[in-house]
Amino acid sequence: MLLHIPGLFSREEVVRIRVALEQAEWADGKITAGFQSAKAKHNLQLSEGHPLAVEVGTALVERLWANPLFMSAALPRKIFPPLLNCYTTGSSFDFHIDNAVRQARGNPERVRTDLSSTVFFSDPDEYDGGELEIQDTFGTRSIKLPAGDMLLYPSTSLHKVNAVTRGARYASFFWTQSLVREDSQRALLFEMDSALQQLTQDVPNHPSLIQLTGTYHNLLRRWVEV
């Protein structure tokens, strides 16, 4: 399942974040890559624990826990602290699959990477290239979203960031461990929840809503890992 979650940051917030990002001191992006990924990764990244990464990441996670669309689609259990990266002219990240388990520096807690996310802090017209290209059961998609918006997709997907040929692409990236491990099960639950919410608006007193809601929770009960 691929999901576009709009407007996590306002235009004014994006402008302030961009100014800070443009003034930050960046490190080689290989610092958080696994052995295979390091061969394909050619970008810049703020170090884990960098004050700007912590500030933006904290605000982002708070918004995600309060975002109904993210909660319904991801069914999150844990969210890895978001990181920030930058792709300048010539930068890219070739095809790879994210590591199955992540552990933030200085934190003993591990996160199973069920879902990957990218929050864009550059608008599509500010850079050429830099598309997030994802291959999965839904086919191949090439994506550039407005600044402040987020893309959520399965961490099992083969994906890459195409080379930037003009401008700079700023973004945040992170992973979520879901209460429901399997993407196909999460997708089914998300479709049911979305339909239930729409039916509740359209026919709020329909007696079948009780039965359908019960079916949703019984499926959730069957598949959830706590």
NUMARVEX-229635 format. One record per residue (C-alpha): residue number from 1; residue in three letters; y, x, z. Coordinates in steps of 0.1 Angstrom, whole numbers. Layout:
N
pt num=NUM, residu=Ala, py=Y, px=X, pz=Z
...
END
This chain:
226
pt num=1, residu=Met, py=0, px=0, pz=0
pt num=2, residu=Leu, py=34, px=12, pz=-10
pt num=3, residu=Leu, py=64, px=-4, pz=8
pt num=4, residu=His, py=101, px=0, pz=4
pt num=5, residu=Ile, py=120, px=-5, pz=37
pt num=6, residu=Pro, py=157, px=-8, pz=30
pt num=7, residu=Gly, py=188, px=-1, pz=51
pt num=8, residu=Leu, py=175, px=19, pz=80
pt num=9, residu=Phe, py=209, px=37, pz=80
pt num=10, residu=Ser, py=242, px=23, pz=69
pt num=11, residu=Arg, py=264, px=39, pz=42
pt num=12, residu=Glu, py=288, px=52, pz=69
pt num=13, residu=Glu, py=259, px=67, pz=89
pt num=14, residu=Val, py=245, px=83, pz=58
pt num=15, residu=Val, py=278, px=100, pz=50
pt num=16, residu=Arg, py=280, px=114, pz=86
pt num=17, residu=Ile, py=244, px=126, pz=84
pt num=18, residu=Arg, py=250, px=142, pz=50
pt num=19, residu=Val, py=280, px=162, pz=62
pt num=20, residu=Ala, py=259, px=175, pz=91
pt num=21, residu=Leu, py=230, px=183, pz=68
pt num=22, residu=Glu, py=252, px=202, pz=43
pt num=23, residu=Gln, py=265, px=224, pz=72
pt num=24, residu=Ala, py=231, px=231, pz=88
pt num=25, residu=Glu, py=212, px=263, pz=87
pt num=26, residu=Trp, py=179, px=258, pz=68
pt num=27, residu=Ala, py=146, px=276, pz=71
pt num=28, residu=Asp, py=117, px=279, pz=46
pt num=29, residu=Gly, py=98, px=246, pz=44
pt num=30, residu=Lys, py=65, px=264, pz=47
pt num=31, residu=Ile, py=69, px=266, pz=85
pt num=32, residu=Thr, py=52, px=232, pz=89
pt num=33, residu=Ala, py=28, px=234, pz=59
pt num=34, residu=Gly, py=-10, px=238, pz=62
pt num=35, residu=Phe, py=-27, px=267, pz=44
pt num=36, residu=Gln, py=-32, px=249, pz=11
pt num=37, residu=Ser, py=1, px=230, pz=12
pt num=38, residu=Ala, py=20, px=262, pz=18
pt num=39, residu=Lys, py=10, px=274, pz=-17
pt num=40, residu=Ala, py=26, px=243, pz=-33
pt num=41, residu=Lys, py=56, px=239, pz=-10
pt num=42, residu=His, py=90, px=253, pz=-22
pt num=43, residu=Asn, py=118, px=237, pz=-2
pt num=44, residu=Leu, py=140, px=240, pz=28
pt num=45, residu=Gln, py=136, px=225, pz=62
pt num=46, residu=Leu, py=152, px=222, pz=96
pt num=47, residu=Ser, py=131, px=238, pz=123
pt num=48, residu=Glu, py=112, px=216, pz=147
pt num=49, residu=Gly, py=135, px=209, pz=177
pt num=50, residu=His, py=167, px=216, pz=157
pt num=51, residu=Pro, py=194, px=194, pz=174
pt num=52, residu=Leu, py=203, px=176, pz=142
pt num=53, residu=Ala, py=166, px=168, pz=135
pt num=54, residu=Val, py=161, px=156, pz=170
pt num=55, residu=Glu, py=193, px=134, pz=168
pt num=56, residu=Val, py=185, px=118, pz=135
pt num=57, residu=Gly, py=148, px=115, pz=143
pt num=58, residu=Thr, py=154, px=98, pz=176
pt num=59, residu=Ala, py=177, px=73, pz=160
pt num=60, residu=Leu, py=152, px=67, pz=132
pt num=61, residu=Val, py=122, px=61, pz=155
pt num=62, residu=Glu, py=142, px=37, pz=176
pt num=63, residu=Arg, py=151, px=17, pz=145
pt num=64, residu=Leu, py=115, px=17, pz=133
pt num=65, residu=Trp, py=101, px=2, pz=165
pt num=66, residu=Ala, py=127, px=-26, pz=162
pt num=67, residu=Asn, py=121, px=-31, pz=124
pt num=68, residu=Pro, py=99, px=-62, pz=118
pt num=69, residu=Leu, py=89, px=-50, pz=83
pt num=70, residu=Phe, py=77, px=-16, pz=95
pt num=71, residu=Met, py=59, px=-31, pz=125
pt num=72, residu=Ser, py=41, px=-56, pz=104
pt num=73, residu=Ala, py=31, px=-31, pz=77
pt num=74, residu=Ala, py=23, px=0, pz=98
pt num=75, residu=Leu, py=11, px=-16, pz=130
pt num=76, residu=Pro, py=21, px=17, pz=146
pt num=77, residu=Arg, py=5, px=34, pz=176
pt num=78, residu=Lys, py=22, px=68, pz=175
pt num=79, residu=Ile, py=51, px=81, pz=153
pt num=80, residu=Phe, py=53, px=119, pz=147
pt num=81, residu=Pro, py=89, px=132, pz=154
pt num=82, residu=Pro, py=107, px=130, pz=121
pt num=83, residu=Leu, py=116, px=162, pz=103
pt num=84, residu=Leu, py=144, px=169, pz=78
pt num=85, residu=Asn, py=141, px=187, pz=45
pt num=86, residu=Cys, py=162, px=197, pz=15
pt num=87, residu=Tyr, py=153, px=203, pz=-22
pt num=88, residu=Thr, py=179, px=223, pz=-41
pt num=89, residu=Thr, py=178, px=232, pz=-78
pt num=90, residu=Gly, py=144, px=246, pz=-86
pt num=91, residu=Ser, py=128, px=234, pz=-54
pt num=92, residu=Ser, py=96, px=213, pz=-56
pt num=93, residu=Phe, py=64, px=204, pz=-37
pt num=94, residu=Asp, py=33, px=203, pz=-59
pt num=95, residu=Phe, py=5, px=178, pz=-56
pt num=96, residu=His, py=-11, px=178, pz=-21
pt num=97, residu=Ile, py=-25, px=155, pz=6
pt num=98, residu=Asp, py=-10, px=156, pz=40
pt num=99, residu=Asn, py=-29, px=171, pz=69
pt num=100, residu=Ala, py=-51, px=146, pz=87
pt num=101, residu=Val, py=-38, px=155, pz=122
pt num=102, residu=Arg, py=-3, px=167, pz=132
pt num=103, residu=Gln, py=8, px=181, pz=165
pt num=104, residu=Ala, py=45, px=186, pz=173
pt num=105, residu=Arg, py=54, px=220, pz=186
pt num=106, residu=Gly, py=54, px=220, pz=224
pt num=107, residu=Asn, py=37, px=186, pz=226
pt num=108, residu=Pro, py=0, px=183, pz=235
pt num=109, residu=Glu, py=-3, px=149, pz=219
pt num=110, residu=Arg, py=-19, px=148, pz=184
pt num=111, residu=Val, py=-11, px=122, pz=157
pt num=112, residu=Arg, py=-36, px=111, pz=131
pt num=113, residu=Thr, py=-17, px=107, pz=99
pt num=114, residu=Asp, py=-25, px=73, pz=85
pt num=115, residu=Leu, py=9, px=66, pz=70
pt num=116, residu=Ser, py=35, px=89, pz=55
pt num=117, residu=Ser, py=72, px=81, pz=53
pt num=118, residu=Thr, py=102, px=95, pz=34
pt num=119, residu=Val, py=137, px=84, pz=44
pt num=120, residu=Phe, py=162, px=93, pz=17
pt num=121, residu=Phe, py=197, px=107, pz=25
pt num=122, residu=Ser, py=207, px=114, pz=-11
pt num=123, residu=Asp, py=213, px=86, pz=-36
pt num=124, residu=Pro, py=194, px=88, pz=-69
pt num=125, residu=Asp, py=225, px=96, pz=-90
pt num=126, residu=Glu, py=233, px=127, pz=-68
pt num=127, residu=Tyr, py=204, px=147, pz=-81
pt num=128, residu=Asp, py=181, px=150, pz=-112
pt num=129, residu=Gly, py=144, px=154, pz=-107
pt num=130, residu=Gly, py=132, px=152, pz=-71
pt num=131, residu=Glu, py=111, px=121, pz=-76
pt num=132, residu=Leu, py=84, px=114, pz=-50
pt num=133, residu=Glu, py=54, px=109, pz=-72
pt num=134, residu=Ile, py=24, px=92, pz=-56
pt num=135, residu=Gln, py=-12, px=86, pz=-69
pt num=136, residu=Asp, py=-35, px=61, pz=-53
pt num=137, residu=Thr, py=-54, px=29, pz=-59
pt num=138, residu=Phe, py=-21, px=13, pz=-70
pt num=139, residu=Gly, py=-18, px=38, pz=-98
pt num=140, residu=Thr, py=9, px=65, pz=-102
pt num=141, residu=Arg, py=44, px=57, pz=-90
pt num=142, residu=Ser, py=76, px=78, pz=-93
pt num=143, residu=Ile, py=102, px=69, pz=-67
pt num=144, residu=Lys, py=138, px=77, pz=-58
pt num=145, residu=Leu, py=154, px=53, pz=-33
pt num=146, residu=Pro, py=190, px=47, pz=-22
pt num=147, residu=Ala, py=202, px=68, pz=7
pt num=148, residu=Gly, py=193, px=51, pz=40
pt num=149, residu=Asp, py=162, px=35, pz=26
pt num=150, residu=Met, py=125, px=45, pz=35
pt num=151, residu=Leu, py=93, px=46, pz=16
pt num=152, residu=Leu, py=60, px=40, pz=35
pt num=153, residu=Tyr, py=27, px=49, pz=19
pt num=154, residu=Pro, py=-9, px=60, pz=28
pt num=155, residu=Ser, py=-13, px=96, pz=39
pt num=156, residu=Thr, py=-45, px=97, pz=20
pt num=157, residu=Ser, py=-25, px=95, pz=-13
pt num=158, residu=Leu, py=-22, px=126, pz=-36
pt num=159, residu=His, py=16, px=131, pz=-39
pt num=160, residu=Lys, py=43, px=156, pz=-49
pt num=161, residu=Val, py=80, px=160, pz=-51
pt num=162, residu=Asn, py=91, px=169, pz=-86
pt num=163, residu=Ala, py=114, px=199, pz=-92
pt num=164, residu=Val, py=151, px=192, pz=-86
pt num=165, residu=Thr, py=171, px=202, pz=-117
pt num=166, residu=Arg, py=206, px=193, pz=-105
pt num=167, residu=Gly, py=222, px=186, pz=-71
pt num=168, residu=Ala, py=204, px=184, pz=-37
pt num=169, residu=Arg, py=178, px=160, pz=-23
pt num=170, residu=Tyr, py=181, px=155, pz=14
pt num=171, residu=Ala, py=154, px=135, pz=33
pt num=172, residu=Ser, py=135, px=129, pz=65
pt num=173, residu=Phe, py=97, px=128, pz=65
pt num=174, residu=Phe, py=72, px=120, pz=92
pt num=175, residu=Trp, py=38, px=104, pz=98
pt num=176, residu=Thr, py=25, px=73, pz=117
pt num=177, residu=Gln, py=-8, px=68, pz=134
pt num=178, residu=Ser, py=-16, px=31, pz=130
pt num=179, residu=Leu, py=-36, px=8, pz=153
pt num=180, residu=Val, py=-56, px=0, pz=122
pt num=181, residu=Arg, py=-70, px=31, pz=105
pt num=182, residu=Glu, py=-80, px=17, pz=70
pt num=183, residu=Asp, py=-52, px=11, pz=45
pt num=184, residu=Ser, py=-70, px=-18, pz=29
pt num=185, residu=Gln, py=-73, px=-36, pz=62
pt num=186, residu=Arg, py=-36, px=-29, pz=70
pt num=187, residu=Ala, py=-27, px=-43, pz=36
pt num=188, residu=Leu, py=-46, px=-75, pz=42
pt num=189, residu=Leu, py=-31, px=-80, pz=76
pt num=190, residu=Phe, py=4, px=-73, pz=62
pt num=191, residu=Glu, py=-1, px=-99, pz=34
pt num=192, residu=Met, py=-14, px=-125, pz=60
pt num=193, residu=Asp, py=15, px=-118, pz=84
pt num=194, residu=Ser, py=41, px=-121, pz=55
pt num=195, residu=Ala, py=26, px=-154, pz=44
pt num=196, residu=Leu, py=25, px=-167, pz=79
pt num=197, residu=Gln, py=61, px=-159, pz=84
pt num=198, residu=Gln, py=71, px=-176, pz=52
pt num=199, residu=Leu, py=50, px=-207, pz=60
pt num=200, residu=Thr, py=66, px=-208, pz=95
pt num=201, residu=Gln, py=100, px=-211, pz=78
pt num=202, residu=Asp, py=89, px=-235, pz=51
pt num=203, residu=Val, py=66, px=-259, pz=70
pt num=204, residu=Pro, py=70, px=-250, pz=107
pt num=205, residu=Asn, py=50, px=-279, pz=120
pt num=206, residu=His, py=20, px=-276, pz=97
pt num=207, residu=Pro, py=-12, px=-278, pz=118
pt num=208, residu=Ser, py=-30, px=-251, pz=97
pt num=209, residu=Leu, py=-5, px=-225, pz=110
pt num=210, residu=Ile, py=-23, px=-224, pz=143
pt num=211, residu=Gln, py=-57, px=-217, pz=126
pt num=212, residu=Leu, py=-42, px=-191, pz=102
pt num=213, residu=Thr, py=-25, px=-174, pz=130
pt num=214, residu=Gly, py=-57, px=-173, pz=150
pt num=215, residu=Thr, py=-75, px=-158, pz=120
pt num=216, residu=Tyr, py=-49, px=-131, pz=117
pt num=217, residu=His, py=-53, px=-121, pz=154
pt num=218, residu=Asn, py=-91, px=-123, pz=152
pt num=219, residu=Leu, py=-90, px=-98, pz=123
pt num=220, residu=Leu, py=-66, px=-77, pz=142
pt num=221, residu=Arg, py=-88, px=-77, pz=172
pt num=222, residu=Arg, py=-118, px=-67, pz=150
pt num=223, residu=Trp, py=-100, px=-37, pz=134
pt num=224, residu=Val, py=-76, px=-24, pz=160
pt num=225, residu=Glu, py=-83, px=10, pz=177
pt num=226, residu=Val, py=-66, px=15, pz=211
END
